[in-house]
Amino acid sequence: MKTHLLKPVFPVLLLLASSVAVHAAALPNLVFRSSFEESEACLVFAVQNDTINVPAVNISGQFTLNGNAFPNSEYDDAIFSLRDPMTGDVFKLGNSHDHQYSVNIVAGYYDVIYSVQTPGDFAPHNVDAVLQEDVALLTNRVLNINVIAHSVSGDFMHNGNPFPASQYDHGIFFLDGERTGRVELGDTKFLSFENVPVLQGDYQIRYQSVQAATVPWNTWGFAGGLNIAADNNSLDIDIQSVTLGGRFTQNGTLMPASEYDDGEFYLETASGDRVFLENSHFQSYEKPVMLGNYDVFWELETPGSTVPFNVRARVGSDLSVAGGTLNVNIVSYPVSGNFTLNGGVFPASALNTGQIVLRDQLTQAENVLGLTLEGTYKHQVIEGNYDFVYQHLQGDDIPQNKNATLSTGVAGKCRGVQHQCNVQPVCRLRLSQRAAVPRFATAAGEYPVSQPGQW
């Protein structure tokens, strides 16, 4: 917990009152305790025709690289900035080729940010690197900024061999760190990188496919971590991959071979890597993929009569890619039913209409079951947990809610489920005789899903 000066960016509620007043002279001295992990503070006070004083200070200093002057060139240049960690506001201090700076700012606590502008031979190539955090700039002061950098060189390797020297089969390697920012090392088609200046610190090595045939299709593949504390002329990077292949099936049957009834499959990781496998209408795939663990996702492309209508859904989790085969099977179920308003019909008019959405609890993807004016719906849905949500679109004669949850915790794990979605106020599921009867089901087979229960 730190004590921070009041700054005008915080939400302030002004109450007109004659009994209490905060004078303008007191504002610059007003302090409060806050934490960057907590929500923004809100001060409530009363004023009477007072002014608001902006506490400004002057900050000045020099920019140096390893204790020496930066290059005096606009073609080997970087930008230094301050960032307000409470608001995200970023403003420029100056360019490295200017060697020094002097700016007026609102007194407060700031992070010092470095970003290369024109990459050259000396200024580090990092973008959005945090040099210092939570620096107290409360009075006029000198703040000299020195960056420590080293050069790195090495070869790009794939499964122990050089990458193709081809513009049609290549990717880009990056260094990426939470505090050190991002550095582009180079393109694999050039086979190596030489004397790239980078800030010292911790990094992850990341690979990004540009155009792939034999090279991995990963868009943000993890290739290891390292700490740069000195010049390194042998930073060779070798990524391992396999040619992964398999079939696309839905409930054990090959998916439709139609471009008008299809979707796409992806491998993804929590750190942002993503690999496009193929479109479902090809029914199979074969792609070079980096070794690792992945989740598998489905994304709808062209809705038809057979494939699931989910716009995005996870269909496999924490799958290890170490061999050559990964078949992907989607488990889906037909769902159908009616939309009702207080047990009756919705207006059959585009001037008074809403939509009912099946929201995926995992991905938060919103799958539109249909418009209320349509009255009925019928879809294939991927097995999972969903919420029924009503969303008003137009008109005064229907509920105005933009995001009303009608039921929660609905698990799509029953075949032939019929849902009668009644907007006042619960959604009821009518189960076919083939479906397992959940807890809290009535004798008639209706399940009021606003009650807690499970399938």
N, C-alpha and C positions, 0 to 999 in steps of 0.2 A: 504493500500500500504506500502510495506517495502523495504528498501534498502538492496540488497544482493550482496555479493562478486561474482565476475565472477568466474565460475567454468568451467573446461574443458568439462563438459557434454553438454553445450549449443552449438547449431549449430553456427559455425563461418565460414564466407566466407573470404578467404584470397585473396587479390588482389595485384598482383605484380605491383608496381608503384615506380617511382623514386622520386616523389614529396612529398609523405607523408610516414612517417614511425612511427610505434609504437614500442618503445624500450622495451626489456624484463623487465627492471627494473620498468617500469610503470605498467606492467600487474597486480601485486598483489594489487595495489592500485586502479585499475579500478573498479568502481561500477556502477550499473544500478538500476533503479526502476522497480519492477515487482510485480505482484499479482498472487497468486496460482490459482485464478479463470480465469486468462487471459491466452492466448496462450504463449508458451515459447518465450523468447526474442531471437532475432537473431542480432548479432553484426557484422557489416561490417567494416573492417579496413584493412590497407595495412601494409605489413611487408617486410623487406629486411634482410634476413639471420639472423633473431632474434631467440632466444630460447623462449620456453614457460615454465614459472615457475609454479609449482604446489604449492599452498599455504597450507602447512601442519601444523597441530597443534596437541598437545598431550592432551588427555582427560583422566582423572583418577578419581576414587572415590570408594565408598563402596555401597554394596547392603544390605538393611535392610528391615525387615518385622515388621511392627508396631513399629518401632524404635529399634528393637532388631535384632540380627544376624539370618540369615536364617539357617535351619538345615544343618549340616555338612554331608550331605548324598546325594549320586547320585540317591537314590531311592525316594527322596522327593525334586524335583529339578525343576528349571525353567531357561529359557534363556532370557537375556536382549539384546536388539538390538537397533540400530539406523536406521531410515528410512528416505531417502531423499524424501520429499514430491513432489519435482519437477520431479523426474525420477522414483520413486518407488524402488530405490536401497535399499536393506536391508543388513546390515552386523552386525555381532555378537560383543557385548561388552564382555560378559562373562556369566558363569553359576552362579546361586545363591549360590551353595555350595562352590564356590571359595571366596565368601564374598567381593571381591574387583576386580578392573580391571584397566588396563592402555593400551590405544590404540592410534595410530596415525591415523588421518583422514584428509581429505581435508576440509579446513575451509568452513563453511556454516551454513545453518539452517536445523535442523533435528527434527523428532519426536522420542520419546523414546517408545519402544515397549516391552511388556512383553508377554511371552508364556510359559505355563507349558511344561516341557519335560517329567518328570516322576511323575505322580500324587501320592501324599502321604497324610499325615495327616495335614501338615501345609502350604506348598507353595500353593498359590491360583491356582485353576484348570483352570483359564482363558486362552484362546488362542487368540493371536493377539489383546491384549488390548493396547490402547494408553494411556500411563501414563502422557506424556507431549507432547505438540504440538509446533512446530516452535521454538525450543530452539536455541538461538544464540551461536554457537561454533566457534568463530572467532579468538580466541587466546588460548594459553595454559591455561587450567583451571581445577579446581576440580568440578565434577558433581556427588554428592552423590544422590543415588536413593533409596527412601523409599516407600514401597507399604503398603497401609492400607487394611486389609482384615478382614472378619468376617466369621463365620461358620453358615450354614443353614441346617435344618433338617425338614422332613415332610413326609406325606403320599401321595401316588398317588391314586386318585379317579376318577371314571367314572360314571357320572349320579348319584352321591351320594353314590356309592358303591365301594369297592376295585376292582382294576383291576384283571383279571384272573392271577393266579400264573402259567402261562403256557408259554413255549418257542415257542408254535405254535400260540399264540394269544397275541401279545405284541407290545409295542412301547418304545420309549426313550424320556425323557423330557430334554430340554435344557433351559438355560438362555442365552439370546442373546442381546447385546447392541452395539450401534454405536461406543462408545468409550471403553466400558468394555469388548468387545470381546465376545467369546462364551464359555459356561461352560456346560459340560455334567453332569446333576444331577444324572441320573440313569435310569435303565430299569424298566418298569412297572411290569415285572414278579417278581421283588423283593419286590413289594408292597410299598416300602418306600425308603428314602435316609437319611443318618445320618452324621452330622458334615462335610459337604462338604465345604472346605475353598474357598471363592470367594472374589474378589475385591469389595470394596464398590462402589456404583453408581447405575445407572438406567439400567433396563433390561426389555425385553419382555420374557414371558414364551412361549416356543414353544414345540409342540408335533410332533414326527416323527414316523410314522408307520413302523414296521419292518416286521411283518407277521400278517395279520388281518383276523379274523373270526367275532368276536363280537365287537372288539375294532375298533375305527375309522380308516379309510383308509387314512386319511390326511398325507401328507409327510412333511408339515411345518405349522401345524395349530397354530393359535394364541389363547393363553389361558389366556391372561391378562398381565398387566404390573406392575412393582413394583420397589421400591427404597430400596436398602440394605444399611443401615447406622449403623447397630448393629447386633450382633448375633441374629439369629432367629431360635428358636427350634420348631416353629409351622407353618412352611410354607407348609401347606397342599394344594395340587393342585387338583382341581376337574373340569374336562372338561365335557361339555354337548354335546350330539350328538343325532341324530335321525336316524332311519333306512329309507333311502331314496330309492324310487323305481319309475320305470316308463317304458315307451315304447320308442323305437327308430323308427322314421318314416322319410320318405323322400317324401316331397310334399303330406303329409297326408296318405301315404301308408307305411306299415311295410317294413323295409329295407330287402334286400335279405338275406335269410338264408343260405348263401354260404360262405365258408372260402376262396373262390377264387374271391370274389367281396365284399370287406369289409373294415372297418376302425375302429378306436377307439374313444371313447368319454372321455373327461376329464373335471372336474371342476377345475378352477384355480383362484387365487387371485393375485393382484398386488404385494403383499409382498412375493410371491414365493411359496405359498401353492399349492398343486396339488393333485387331487383325481382321480384315474382311476375308471371310472364307469363300462365299459364293452366293449367288441367287438360288433360291430353292427350286426354281423351275429347271435348273440343270441337274437336280437330283443327286449330285455328288460334287466333290471338290478335291483339289490337290494343290497345296501351297507350302512353300518353305516358311517355317515358323521357328522363332527362337525358343530354346528350352525354357520351361517354367510352368507355373500353375495359372490356370485361367478359368474364368466364368464364361459360359456360352449364352449369348443373347440373340433373340429373334426380333426383327423389325419389319413391320408390314410395309410392302411396297405397293402392290395392286390388289385391293380387296376383291375376292371372288366368292364362290359358293362353297369352297372346301377349306382353304387355309384359315387359321385363326385370325380373328379381326383385331387382335392386340397390336397396338402401334409399337410397343416395346415391352418385352418380357424376358426374364431370365429363365432359361430352359436347362441349365446345367451349372454346377458350382464346384470350384476348387478342383478342376480336372488337371492332372499332370500330363504335360506334353513332353514325353521323353522317347516315345516310339513313333511308329509311322501311321497308325490307324486311330481315328476318332470318329465313330459314327454318331450322328446327332438325331435323336428321336424326340419329337414333340408329343406330349400327352395333352389332348384337348377334349372338350366335351361340348355337346350342343346345349345352348340355353335359349329359351324363348319365353314369351309372356306378354302381359298387357301393362299399359300405363293408365292409372286411374287417379282421379282427383276427388278426395273425400268419398271414395268408393264409386264415383260416377265417371263419366267420360270427360276428358280434356276438351277445350274448344278446338274444333277442327279448322283453325284459321291461323295463317302465318302472322297475323297481326296480334295474336295472343298465343305465344308458344315458348316453350323451354326445351331443355334436353336432359336426358338421364344418362349419367356417365358411370361407367364401371372403373373405379380408380384402383390401380395396382398398388398395394400397400408397400411393396418392395421398391419398385422403380418410380412410383408416383405418376406413371403414365396414365393419361385419361383416355379411356376407350369409350367412345360415344355409342351407347346402345341404340339411341334413336331420338327423334324429336317427339315431344308430347303429342303433337297434332296427328302423328302417325298412328298412335294408339297401341301398336304392337311392335315386337322386335323378334329377331331370330339370328343367332350368331354361333360360331364356334369360338370357344374361349379356352385359353391355355390354363391348365391347372395352377391354382395359386390362391392367395388371399386378397380379397377386394373389398372396397367400400362402394355402396350405391350412393350417388351424389346427384342432387337436382340443381340445375343451373338455369336461371331465368334468362331469356333472350329478348323478348319483346311483348309488350301489352300490359294493361292494368288489371285484367280480370283473372290473372293467375298469380301464384306466389312470386314475390319480387326477389327472393333470395338468389344471390349469385353463386353460392357455394354451400348448399345445405346438405349435410350428410344424413341420408335416410336410414342407413344401417351400416354396421361396421363388423369386421371380422368374418365376412362371408367367404367360405372356402369352396372353390370350384372343384370339388373332388367327387361329384356324383354324376353319373350318366343320366341323360334325359331330364335334366332339372328344368322345371318351369317356374319362372319368377313373375308373380303378379305385383308390379311395383305401384303401390298406392302412396301418393304424396302426403297423405294425412294419417299419421305421421310416420308409419313404419312400412317397410317393404316386406311382403310375405313371399315365401318360397313354397311352391307346390311341387312335391317330389313324385317322380314316377315310381311305379312299383319295383323297378329295377334298382332304385337308389337306396342306399342305407338311410334309415330314419334317424335324424339327429336328436340330441336331447332337446327337451322342451317342445317337441312336436305335438300337435293336437291329434285327436282321434281321426280328424278328417285329413291328416297329413300336411297341415299348414304349419309353417315355422315362423313365428314372429321374430325376425332377426334383430330387432332392437333390444332383445334380451340377450344376456351373455349365454354363449353356448359354443359347441364345437361339433365338427362333423365326425 
